[in-house]
């Protein structure tokens, strides 16, 4: 518990720093100065607080979605960006833009979630037909499926002159977050809480269909519920701020090194570490070359890919 409180304190410190880093002059001194307090307070409530909340909500929900997906597939290298889920959600956003141009952002998110669910189901269907001689085959299949879906999405976007919009969905960027434009992320946070409530059941489901059935649980229903949670979380993040690759892969693997595999025990750690990493990477993106920003999708893509390679090499070393 003391270590977890320390992790929460670190996350809170990063969140506090996020409120006062940016192009506009928003500092504690500016908030207390009568001459500048009105403008500083307006920027704080309209931009900085929504952005910080969006960072926390995205980090929590994506971390939990990655952990849930790894439990259901029983593979440490699976998460929405290595299973075709993210790419399918982007295709759903493109389809909603083409066929429902006047739809609300909530409707577009639901369409995106439907595509994400279909893409994840296709991924699982392919896995059931592929001989899995190594755990590394699973993410490779997901990456290939995601590549095919991404190529199809890019081609359609090119044909209909939507490449610029597609770039907004595929690059995680919190600079566009303002009050009234991030609230869908609360859906992902609520689903993360639902996953915590059902954590024991998902832990049992991660032990296989036979074991789950012998304990009197409906394995297929748990799989469907889990995949719906992952799809809705992915769609809410993609439709709001874009793609943050490898977050759901890195965080659960790091947490498992010291907290084990019990989902009820590890999920709070995953949520806290996911939020802290997203906050830290966003701060790095804002501080490297001010006043310009490097999108968090780029920053975390570099960090996540390095950690992914380290995990793969460590796995191969242990197998050898």
C-alpha positions in Angstrom: 0.0 0.0 0.0 2.8 2.6 0.8 4.3 1.9 -2.7 0.9 2.4 -4.3 0.4 5.7 -2.5 3.8 6.7 -3.7 2.8 5.9 -7.3 -0.4 7.9 -6.9 1.6 10.8 -5.5 3.9 10.7 -8.5 0.9 10.7 -10.8 -0.6 13.7 -8.9 2.7 15.6 -9.2 2.8 15.0 -13.0 -0.9 16.1 -13.3 -0.1 19.3 -11.4 2.9 20.0 -13.6 0.7 19.4 -16.7 -1.6 22.3 -15.6 1.2 24.8 -15.8 3.2 23.7 -18.9 2.3 25.2 -22.2 2.5 28.2 -24.6 0.2 30.5 -22.6 1.4 32.0 -19.4 -0.5 30.0 -16.7 1.4 29.8 -13.4 0.3 29.9 -9.7 1.7 33.5 -9.6 -0.4 34.5 -12.7 -3.5 33.0 -11.1 -3.0 35.1 -7.9 -2.2 38.3 -9.8 -5.4 40.4 -10.3 -4.1 41.8 -13.6 -3.7 38.4 -15.2 -5.9 36.1 -13.1 -9.0 36.3 -15.3 -7.2 35.2 -18.5 -5.1 32.6 -16.7 -8.2 31.1 -15.0 -10.0 31.0 -18.4 -7.1 29.1 -20.0 -6.9 26.8 -17.0 -10.6 25.8 -17.1 -11.0 25.7 -20.8 -7.8 23.9 -21.8 -5.3 22.8 -19.1 -7.7 21.0 -16.8 -9.6 19.2 -19.6 -6.3 18.2 -21.2 -4.9 16.9 -17.9 -8.1 15.0 -17.2 -8.1 13.6 -20.8 -4.5 12.4 -20.3 -5.4 10.6 -17.0 -8.6 9.0 -18.4 -6.9 7.8 -21.6 -3.9 6.3 -19.7 -6.2 4.5 -17.2 -8.6 3.1 -19.8 -6.0 2.0 -22.3 -3.9 0.4 -19.6 -6.8 -1.5 -18.3 -8.0 -2.5 -21.8 -4.5 -3.9 -22.6 -4.5 -5.9 -19.3 -7.9 -7.3 -20.1 -7.0 -8.2 -23.6 -3.9 -10.0 -22.4 -5.9 -12.0 -19.8 -8.5 -13.0 -22.4 -6.0 -14.1 -25.0 -3.5 -15.5 -22.4 -0.7 -13.7 -24.2 1.6 -11.0 -22.8 2.2 -9.4 -26.2 -1.4 -8.6 -27.1 -3.1 -5.2 -26.8 -5.3 -3.1 -29.0 -2.5 -1.8 -31.2 -1.1 -5.4 -31.8 -4.4 -7.1 -32.4 -5.9 -5.0 -35.2 -8.3 -3.4 -32.8 -7.0 0.2 -33.1 -6.8 0.0 -36.9 -10.3 -1.4 -37.1 -11.5 1.5 -34.9 -9.9 4.0 -37.3 -11.7 2.3 -40.2 -14.9 2.7 -38.3 -14.3 6.4 -37.8 -13.7 6.7 -41.6 -16.9 4.8 -42.4 -18.9 7.0 -40.0 -17.4 10.1 -41.7 -18.3 8.8 -45.2 -21.8 7.4 -44.5 -22.9 9.5 -41.5 -21.3 12.9 -42.0 -23.8 14.7 -39.8 -23.7 12.2 -37.0 -22.7 13.2 -33.4 -19.3 12.2 -32.0 -21.1 9.7 -29.8 -22.6 8.0 -32.8 -19.2 7.9 -34.6 -17.7 6.4 -31.5 -20.3 3.6 -31.4 -19.7 2.9 -35.1 -16.0 2.9 -34.4 -16.5 0.5 -31.5 -18.5 -1.9 -33.7 -15.7 -2.0 -36.2 -13.1 -2.5 -33.4 -15.2 -5.4 -32.0 -15.4 -7.0 -35.5 -11.7 -6.6 -36.0 -10.9 -8.1 -32.7 -13.2 -11.0 -33.3 -11.5 -11.6 -36.7 -8.2 -11.6 -34.9 -9.3 -14.2 -32.5 -10.8 -16.2 -35.4 -7.5 -16.2 -37.2 -5.7 -17.3 -34.1 -8.0 -20.3 -33.7 -6.9 -21.5 -37.2 -3.2 -20.8 -36.8 -0.8 -23.2 -35.1 0.6 -21.3 -32.2 4.0 -22.9 -31.7 5.3 -19.7 -30.0 3.7 -16.9 -28.1 5.4 -14.5 -30.4 3.1 -15.7 -33.3 0.1 -14.0 -31.7 1.3 -10.4 -31.9 2.8 -11.0 -35.3 -0.6 -12.1 -36.6 -2.2 -9.1 -35.0 0.4 -6.7 -36.5 -0.1 -8.2 -39.9 -3.9 -8.0 -39.6 -3.6 -4.4 -38.4 -1.3 -3.6 -41.4 -3.9 -4.9 -43.9 -6.7 -3.0 -42.2 -4.6 0.2 -42.1 -3.7 -0.1 -45.8 -7.3 -0.5 -46.7 -8.2 2.5 -44.5 -5.5 4.6 -46.1 -6.6 3.7 -49.6 -10.2 4.6 -48.9 -9.2 7.9 -47.3 -7.0 8.7 -50.3 -9.9 8.0 -52.7 -12.2 10.3 -50.8 -9.7 13.0 -49.9 -9.8 12.3 -46.2 -6.1 11.6 -45.5 -5.8 14.7 -43.3 -8.7 13.5 -41.2 -7.3 10.0 -41.0 -4.0 11.5 -39.8 -5.9 13.1 -36.9 -7.3 9.7 -35.8 -4.0 7.8 -36.1 -1.7 10.3 -34.3 -2.4 10.6 -30.6 -2.5 14.3 -29.9 -3.9 16.1 -26.9 -3.3 19.6 -28.1 -6.8 19.7 -29.5 -8.4 18.8 -26.2 -10.7 21.5 -24.9 -13.6 21.6 -22.5 -16.6 19.9 -24.2 -14.3 17.8 -26.5 -13.0 15.1 -24.3 -15.9 13.9 -22.2 -16.3 10.6 -24.2 -13.2 9.5 -22.3 -15.3 9.2 -19.2 -17.0 6.2 -20.9 -13.6 4.4 -21.1 -13.0 5.2 -17.4 -16.4 3.9 -16.4 -15.6 0.7 -18.4 -12.3 0.4 -16.6 -14.2 0.5 -13.3 -16.5 -2.2 -14.6 -13.5 -4.4 -15.5 -12.3 -3.9 -11.9 -15.7 -5.0 -10.5 -15.5 -8.2 -12.6 -11.7 -8.6 -12.2 -12.0 -12.0 -10.5 -14.1 -13.4 -13.3 -11.8 -12.2 -16.0 -8.8 -13.7 -14.1 -10.6 -17.1 -14.1 -11.4 -16.7 -17.8 -7.7 -16.1 -18.4 -7.1 -19.7 -17.2 -8.9 -21.2 -20.2 -12.4 -22.3 -21.2 -12.3 -25.7 -19.5 -11.2 -24.3 -16.1 -13.8 -21.4 -16.3 -16.6 -23.8 -17.2 -15.7 -26.2 -14.4 -16.1 -23.3 -11.9 -19.6 -22.6 -13.2 -18.9 -19.5 -15.2 -20.0 -18.8 -18.8 -16.7 -18.5 -20.7 -18.2 -17.2 -23.9 -20.1 -14.5 -22.2 -17.1 -13.3 -20.3 -15.1 -13.2 -23.6 -17.9 -11.1 -25.2 -18.1 -8.7 -22.3 -14.3 -8.3 -22.2 -14.1 -7.7 -25.9 -16.9 -5.2 -25.8 -15.1 -3.3 -23.0 -11.8 -3.3 -25.0 -13.6 -2.1 -28.2 -15.5 0.7 -26.5 -12.4 1.9 -24.7 -10.4 1.9 -27.9 -13.1 3.7 -29.9 -13.5 6.4 -27.2 -9.8 7.1 -27.2 -9.4 7.0 -31.0 -12.4 9.2 -31.6 -11.2 11.8 -29.0 -7.4 12.0 -29.2 -6.2 9.4 -31.7 -4.0 6.4 -31.3 -1.5 5.9 -28.4 0.4 2.8 -29.5 1.8 0.1 -27.1 0.5 1.7 -23.9 -1.7 -1.4 -23.2 1.3 -3.6 -23.9 4.0 -1.8 -21.8 2.1 -1.0 -18.6 0.6 -4.5 -17.8 4.0 -6.2 -18.5 5.8 -3.8 -16.3 3.3 -4.2 -13.5 3.3 -8.0 -13.7 7.1 -7.9 -12.9 6.4 -6.9 -9.3 2.6 -7.4 -8.8 1.9 -10.8 -10.4 -1.0 -11.8 -12.6 -4.0 -11.5 -10.3 -6.2 -8.9 -12.1 -7.8 -7.5 -9.0 -4.4 -6.8 -7.5 -2.7 -5.5 -10.6 -5.5 -3.4 -12.1 -5.1 -0.4 -9.8 -1.3 -0.4 -10.5 -2.0 -0.6 -14.2 -4.4 2.4 -14.0 -2.0 4.5 -12.0 1.1 3.6 -14.1 -0.8 4.1 -17.4 -2.0 7.6 -16.3 1.5 8.5 -15.1 3.2 7.4 -18.3 0.8 9.3 -20.5 1.2 12.4 -18.4 5.0 12.1 -18.5 5.2 11.5 -22.3 2.8 14.5 -22.9 5.1 16.7 -20.8 8.1 15.5 -22.7 6.4 16.3 -26.0 5.6 19.8 -24.8 9.0 20.6 -23.4 11.3 19.2 -26.2 10.8 22.1 -28.6 8.5 24.8 -27.2 6.3 26.4 -28.3 5.7 23.5 -30.7 4.5 20.1 -29.5 5.4 16.6 -30.4 2.3 14.4 -30.4 2.1 12.0 -27.6 1.5 9.2 -30.1 5.0 9.8 -31.5 6.7 10.0 -28.1 5.0 6.9 -26.7 5.4 5.1 -30.0 9.2 5.4 -29.6 9.1 4.5 -25.9 6.7 1.7 -26.4 8.4 0.1 -29.3 11.7 0.0 -27.4 10.1 -1.7 -24.4 8.3 -4.1 -26.8 11.6 -5.1 -28.4 13.2 -5.6 -24.9 10.3 -7.8 -23.9 10.6 -9.8 -27.1 14.4 -10.3 -26.6 13.9 -11.2 -23.0 11.3 -13.7 -24.0 13.6 -15.3 -26.6 16.4 -15.4 -24.1 14.3 -17.3 -21.6 13.0 -19.7 -24.2 16.6 -20.4 -25.4 
